[in-house]
C-alpha cells in the first residue's frame, strides 16, 4: 500500500504493508538470478559530483537531474541512474580485471512528470559486465538473464535486440524489453555496450506493475 502525506514531495511514495513484502520477494528473486550467473553486489552513492553525468549521460538525463551546489559551491546531484558511476569504477579500480560481474539495486531520482510507473524517486536493478573478454557473448548472456528476470512477473513481453539508446555513453545499438500491458510506460528494461563493458538496468517499479 502507498501512503501520501501533506508535506510529501511530488513523484515520491511511502510504501508499506503487503506491497513491501511483495517488493522484497521480487527483489530476492532478481538477486537469486543474478548470483546464479556469478554477479556480485555493488552499492553506489546517492549523491555524486554532477560532472559524472554531464560528461557521460547526455541531454536526456542532464535535463532531468536534481543538481545543486554544496556548502563549498561544488556541483552535486542525486544519482539519476547507475551505469555512469560503474564506468568510472571500471576506469579506476577494475582496469586490469576481466569479466567483472556486478549487480546493484539503488534508488534514483529524475525530475520528470510523474505518472503510473514513472516516478521522480524510483528504484533501479542493474547488471554490468566490466572489461568483458568477449563483449558479444556477455551481451547474449545479459539478454538471457534479462528475459529470465522479466519472466518472473510477465509471460508476455517484447524484446528489441537492436535499438538506439538515449544515453550518450552507449557505443552501439542496444536492447530493450517492453511489457505491452503497461501501456505508455511499457519499457521495463534497457541496456547495451559502452567503452568499458556492457550492462542493463530495469525499472523495478514497472516490473512490479507488470
Buried (B, 14 or more C-beta within 10 A) or exposed (E): EEEEEEEEEEBBBEEEEEEEEEBEEBBEBBBEBBEEBEBEEBEBEEEBBBEBBBBBBBEEBBEBBBBEEEEEEEEBBBBBBBBBBBBBBBEEEBEEEEBBBBBBBBBBBBBBEBEEBBBBBBBBBBBBBBBBEEBEEBBEBBBEBBEBBBEBBBEEBEBEEEBEBEBBBBBEEBBBBBBEEBEEBBBBBBBBBBEBBBBBBBBBBBBBBB
